[in-house]
Amino acid sequence: MAFSQEDTAYKKRVLESTEIDLLFSYYGQDGQNAAVTGGSGTEELTDATSALIVNIPLNEDDVLTADVGISAYTSASSSNVNPLDGDSNRTVSPFSASSGASRHDVLVHFNPSYSHSSNDRNSVTTVNAYVSSEYDYFSVGFGVGYTRLFNEKNTEVSLSGKVYFDKWNPQYPIELRDGFFDSRTTGNGSYAPDFNAFADEERNSYSLSLGVSQILGKKLQGAIFMDAVLQNGLLSTPFQRVYFADTDDFFIEDFQLADDVERLPDSRFKLPIGGRLNYYLNDTFILRSYYRFYYDDWGIAAHTASLEVPIKLGDVFTLYPNYRFYTQSAADYFYEKDVALSSNSFYTSDYDLSKYHAHQYGMGIRYKDIFTKATILGFGWKALDVRANTYNRSDGLNAFIVTLGATFVAN
């Protein structure tokens, strides 16, 4: 009897075994230009976020990823959506926090994705979905992507697209809600703002991304990328107050009552273009540089530049000192408190849309053991990242963030 045998080439799996990433971050900020109180008031906020990301190999070519997370914040700024809520003995002021329900909120997200790699590993196709929910906002999104490698994998081109369909549950400042009355109100005459709720409570976003990465030499790698983003619908934030220069002021104690809320155009086009350049200096140092230019049709032009210098300390530890600089021009519709006119079509006192510059400094340390010698609950401990950054903005907002990430691999 004769036997024949076909030669079967070995195909390496895209992902050898299930990987689990545990992520946690803690963010805190403070400032004196809160948009909730019309550009003047406390911006104190803390946010704790945790996420679980599970990467599961379905076979040699396909990987399923599930990303689920929860973010809980406490905000003195957002508490003043209703500054009259909570402690009745508190002095009502934009620079102190209400103890009411609007002080807290929780956001939950779920982001599943699926990727398929070709037999020659020169192309990858991905599809993903996204769902998130918080008290006043719900979002659902979908995306697809395609990556192609050329030139013996020295060149990589990627193209992706995403769509998001969002729905507001608008929470207007308490004084602009139907039936509001407070006997402590002071001012010239009666408080009767000419306020109309938003008719459109939906927001849609569409984005297209293109990236090209190229190995330029034994020690040099570069990349360029571009995003085109179009948004339409309710792009204003319903609980951010605006105060006009040409209307009378009304107060409850130290708190000024709104003349209106932020009003912005119902469409926005964004175009960020950037690049990276990484240089392998030696076995100890790598230079990672980044630059991005941003433009949108609301009048903002921005520049971002950053440098990270990984420093390898032996086989398992790496330090990550980094610095980032950011500057932007103001949006056409930004006004400081009591500057906008009631006759204007669009206006905001959100300092995120003002002219400013910012510096960010940080340090990180990474532990990596590809042999996963340590184990926890049957999973090998592959990596641990700890990073801390401080952020200082020219308008007085200061922030810090600490992140922790751990990667485990199924044995």
Steps between C-alpha positions, in 0.01 A plus 500: 500500500633844412463807719525865401554790738439868439752739649325724752672829583496596866287808562568689820194604694428872514448465874633192674270506803241711677629829638336715766577869556393667823505880485440762767540877502441780746462858377467821696476864395429846631452843345287815512331513158217247513276496193208380714505838674565712194880507499550596865488243777666190638614232255585249772446143379622149577448194281584134560488267200551126479487274196535131417620404151495134399668383175392150397656310206220321314742316269832569327364808317221653706492687830196614698547790741259616769563833674271592789552787740346730755584859586374676813555869560431760766484855372458825690443666164216278376342507846411862421258397228277526806685710758188508719500124561642338811621682810258785579758670724755534217566843351388475137812583298660390170824439692354238732335166429141402545454169680210400274460212255667678206832489686549133403460293186608164360583410140502139384637386162520176303722474191518159325718452191601223261813481285598262221856462366578358156701180459814695405444742790521795261144624555268540797126574490320624810142576600391647830205642691467742788230570759520742791248644741488762773222694665447761227668339196481175303730404212519209256761462228639268233829484315697311237869504417752352261880483532741392226873431528736537203869493422583199719289652778708822502199705386158500662187677376179509703154635425206505740159656540268548796149631561342598831133570570449683828194611695485772765271502799548876551548624856456876491608734781238490773394863450414437133264213574122542496350614827819638653452755778719599794409785732868582554543617139633856476539730199339780305140386450391140459721216380346384170768377256408454134591130496401227257591134546684325218267339247765255374639270771711276276863517390660300217873467434676355196875452475743371239862426595806436284843402626832408338794357693844445349828351623752754376817325611644269761445760772227723364125452460244760395123529463249754374127500562190702429143498630197666347210539745153636429247559778144622483207539735507634856865603544425741785516384862154567649613571859774756423385854585567823309470856636432793265647849513172665397257345752438562869670273752305294752639313800415259775751594769837489316378289210413676173201354315539407134401724211515198269694180440781440254385526135730360232452410130336167424793381286876482546782375280833400657827421323801385705819413310806367678807286501738297715873446474674240716877467518687210659798670661656194666404205720408740781327798335227545238368839388126514421381830355149604400340802333141576404328795334127541557245714318124531523240725340412660834823699476733288714852427380724300733849354521612206714861387543633233734815306576535173690837342579472136612801403710559128529623388843607141452285228351165566667472868603463811282454864603283735290567871562286715270401858420209640297425856382165616367373834371178607329315806374152586625180388333307771317216465752695524827427790735614562853234554764269800436646568153265321256195689379148364501481583128784260417396179325765285670687533829684300763710573809663156502873561545574174316410707192708804603853596402754332729818294519588210727797298623487138611783319677507135587692192604419134464654167582432168329570149617495235227565126529438316174551168682216582748682347796250643749142367490170621643190277492654286228599797277859597437592858591647647180523875560429783743487871414481788747492858373446844654451832319441858605324750273511880522291729281554872445142582610571361847367146466734247660460124492674174572439142394634168625452185288562137577490218249571128535506228231442131573528203265326164527752223563 
